[in-house]
Amino acid sequence: MIKVLAIGNSFSDDARTFVHQIAQAAGLDVVIGNLYIGGCSLERHWQNAKDDAVAYDYSKTGCENRPASIRQALEEENWDYVTMQQASHFSGMPETYQPYLNQLSAYVRQYAPGAEQLIHETWAYEIDSAHPAFPDYGRDQAKMYERLRAAYDQAAGDIGGARIIPSGDAFQIARRHPLFDYAHGGQSLNRDGFHASLTKGRCLLGYVWVETLTGVSVIGNGFVPALPDYPELTPTAEELAVLQRAAHEAVAARRQG
């Protein structure tokens, strides 16, 4: 069994949605916890840690959601991995990461000394996103991606060369395929211009996380995300294959350096 805790926000909530099921389809058992505050930045995470604030909606595979502090979640399990990420609106601004990431990393090391710390790279907004922070990136998806990738690379180096979960890379790779090339009539992988779409976007993220955490290729994974109330959102086999290849390519590229 692999246990992973995300210190995050709505973007980590998107990412964790299908991780357990995708892993299960590969014959693996991944328990994932998520500490959620919408739009939470590294600065706010560190302040909450310092204050031991019971400020999070804490979800974990097989358990009911409940309020928790970072320390409570860290001490609850022998986590194999703990992930950290910046709020999406600050993701391409390296000056917003420190000193908070280093302080949070030291805090995690204190209360979960056996866990490998990972950096979760968030993704760039859709090309027509109405998010109020998108103008900070010139309303340019490619520019936002370039800036956030550089900032996350720097962040990973700052905490000792941590591995990166390349969600943002996978989004850009998938967006190059005609099926998901929104600029030219393809589907958007976002549901509102910035969060991941409920099935395909979230499934792509789940693939990235599972392959990063387990080392097992997601190519051919049999899980099919389905929402009973929205059957039209169920991906086709072709769509899933494209998303699996994008996730695999992103993880493989990071593994190769």
C-alpha positions in Angstrom: 0.0 0.0 0.0 1.2 3.5 -0.9 0.0 6.4 1.2 0.2 10.0 -0.1 -0.9 13.3 1.6 -1.4 16.4 -0.5 -1.1 19.8 1.2 -3.1 21.8 -1.3 -6.3 23.4 -2.5 -8.8 22.8 -5.3 -6.1 21.8 -7.7 -4.9 19.0 -5.5 -8.6 18.1 -5.0 -8.9 17.7 -8.8 -5.8 15.7 -8.9 -6.6 13.2 -6.2 -10.2 12.4 -7.4 -9.5 9.3 -9.4 -6.0 8.3 -8.0 -7.3 5.4 -5.9 -9.5 3.9 -8.7 -6.8 4.2 -11.4 -4.3 2.5 -9.1 -6.8 -0.1 -8.2 -7.4 -0.9 -11.9 -3.6 -1.6 -12.1 -3.8 -3.9 -9.1 -2.3 -1.4 -6.8 -3.5 0.2 -3.5 -3.0 3.9 -3.1 -4.5 5.8 -0.2 -4.6 9.5 -0.8 -5.3 12.3 1.7 -6.0 15.9 0.7 -5.8 19.0 3.0 -8.1 21.5 1.2 -8.6 25.2 1.4 -9.8 26.8 -1.8 -7.0 28.9 -3.5 -4.6 28.3 -0.6 -1.1 29.6 -1.1 2.2 28.4 0.3 2.2 31.4 2.5 -1.1 30.6 4.0 -0.2 26.9 4.4 2.9 27.9 6.4 0.9 30.3 8.6 -1.6 27.5 9.3 1.2 25.1 10.1 2.8 27.6 12.4 -0.5 28.2 14.2 -1.5 24.5 14.2 -4.8 25.8 12.8 -7.6 23.3 12.3 -8.4 25.1 9.0 -8.6 22.4 6.4 -11.3 20.2 4.9 -9.4 16.9 5.2 -10.4 14.0 2.9 -8.9 10.6 2.8 -9.6 7.4 0.8 -12.4 5.5 2.5 -13.0 8.1 5.2 -15.5 10.9 5.7 -14.3 14.4 5.3 -13.5 16.3 8.6 -11.7 19.4 9.8 -8.0 19.0 10.5 -4.7 20.8 10.9 -1.6 20.0 8.9 0.0 18.4 11.9 -3.0 16.2 12.6 -3.0 14.9 9.1 0.8 14.4 9.0 0.7 12.4 12.3 -2.3 10.3 11.3 -0.5 7.9 8.9 3.0 6.7 8.1 2.9 8.6 4.8 5.1 7.5 2.0 4.8 10.8 0.2 3.7 14.4 1.1 3.1 16.8 -1.8 3.2 20.6 -1.7 2.1 23.1 -4.4 1.6 26.8 -4.9 -1.8 28.4 -5.5 -2.4 28.4 -9.2 -2.6 32.2 -9.4 0.9 32.5 -7.9 2.3 29.5 -9.7 4.4 31.4 -12.2 5.7 33.9 -9.6 8.8 32.4 -7.9 9.0 35.3 -5.5 5.8 34.0 -3.8 7.2 30.6 -3.0 9.8 31.6 -0.4 10.5 31.5 2.5 7.2 29.7 2.9 8.0 26.5 1.0 11.3 26.0 2.9 9.5 26.5 6.2 6.7 24.2 5.3 9.1 21.6 4.0 11.0 21.7 7.4 7.7 21.3 9.2 6.7 18.3 7.1 10.1 16.8 7.8 9.5 17.2 11.5 6.1 15.5 11.7 6.5 13.0 8.8 10.2 12.3 8.7 9.9 9.1 6.7 7.9 10.7 3.8 9.4 11.7 0.5 8.4 15.3 -0.3 7.1 15.9 -3.8 6.3 19.1 -5.6 3.0 19.1 -7.4 3.2 21.2 -10.6 -0.1 22.8 -11.3 -1.3 23.7 -14.8 -1.9 26.7 -17.0 -5.3 28.2 -17.4 -7.4 27.7 -20.6 -6.8 30.2 -23.4 -10.0 32.1 -22.7 -10.0 31.8 -19.0 -11.8 34.5 -17.0 -9.8 33.8 -13.9 -8.9 37.2 -12.4 -5.2 36.3 -12.2 -4.9 35.4 -15.9 -4.0 39.0 -16.9 -0.9 38.6 -14.8 0.3 36.2 -17.5 -0.8 38.4 -20.4 -3.8 36.1 -20.9 -1.3 33.7 -22.6 -1.5 30.0 -21.7 1.9 29.3 -23.1 3.5 32.1 -21.2 1.8 31.0 -18.0 3.0 27.4 -18.5 6.5 28.5 -19.2 6.6 30.6 -16.1 5.0 28.1 -13.7 7.3 25.3 -15.0 10.4 27.4 -14.2 9.0 28.4 -10.8 8.2 24.8 -9.8 11.6 23.6 -11.0 13.2 26.2 -8.8 11.0 25.3 -5.9 11.9 21.6 -6.2 15.6 22.6 -6.1 15.0 24.7 -3.1 13.9 21.8 -1.0 16.8 19.5 -2.0 15.9 18.4 -5.5 12.5 17.1 -4.8 10.7 15.1 -7.6 8.0 16.9 -9.5 4.5 15.5 -10.2 4.2 17.0 -13.8 0.5 17.7 -14.0 1.1 21.0 -15.8 3.4 19.3 -18.4 0.7 16.6 -19.0 -1.9 19.2 -19.6 0.2 21.0 -22.3 1.1 17.7 -24.0 -2.6 16.6 -24.1 -3.6 20.0 -25.4 -1.4 19.4 -28.5 -3.6 16.5 -29.6 -6.5 17.5 -31.9 -9.1 16.0 -29.5 -8.0 18.4 -26.8 -6.7 21.3 -28.9 -9.3 23.8 -27.6 -8.0 26.6 -29.8 -8.8 24.7 -32.9 -12.2 23.2 -31.9 -11.1 20.4 -29.6 -12.4 19.9 -26.1 -11.2 21.8 -23.1 -9.6 19.9 -20.2 -10.9 22.6 -17.9 -14.5 22.9 -16.6 -14.4 26.6 -15.9 -11.2 27.9 -17.5 -8.9 26.8 -14.8 -10.1 23.8 -12.7 -9.8 20.4 -14.4 -12.8 19.0 -16.2 -14.8 16.5 -14.1 -13.8 13.3 -16.0 -11.1 13.8 -18.6 -9.1 16.5 -16.9 -9.2 14.8 -13.6 -8.5 11.4 -15.1 -5.4 12.9 -16.8 -4.2 14.2 -13.4 -4.9 10.8 -11.8 -2.8 9.1 -14.4 0.1 11.5 -13.8 0.0 11.0 -10.0 -0.3 7.2 -10.2 2.6 6.8 -12.6 4.8 9.2 -10.6 3.9 7.5 -7.3 4.1 3.9 -8.4 6.4 3.8 -11.4 3.8 1.7 -13.2 2.8 2.8 -16.7 -0.8 3.9 -17.1 -0.9 3.0 -20.8 -3.8 0.6 -21.1 -5.2 1.3 -17.7 -8.8 0.0 -17.6 -10.4 2.6 -15.3 -13.2 4.6 -16.9 -14.4 7.7 -15.0 -18.1 8.0 -15.1 -20.6 10.3 -13.4 -24.1 8.8 -13.2 -25.7 12.2 -13.5 -23.6 13.2 -16.5 -23.2 10.2 -18.8 -22.2 12.5 -21.7 -19.0 13.2 -19.8 -17.8 9.6 -19.9 -14.6 9.5 -22.0 -14.3 7.3 -25.1 -11.5 4.7 -25.3 -9.7 6.9 -27.8 -9.8 9.9 -25.4 -8.5 7.8 -22.5 -5.7 6.5 -24.7 -4.6 10.0 -25.6 -4.7 11.1 -21.9 -2.7 8.0 -20.9 0.0 8.7 -23.4 0.2 12.4 -22.4 0.6 11.4 -18.7 3.1 8.8 -19.5 5.1 11.1 -21.7 5.1 13.8 -19.0 6.3 11.5 -16.3 8.9 9.8 -18.5 10.4 13.1 -19.5 10.8 14.1 -15.9 12.3 10.8 -15.0 14.9 11.2 -17.7 15.8 14.6 -16.3 
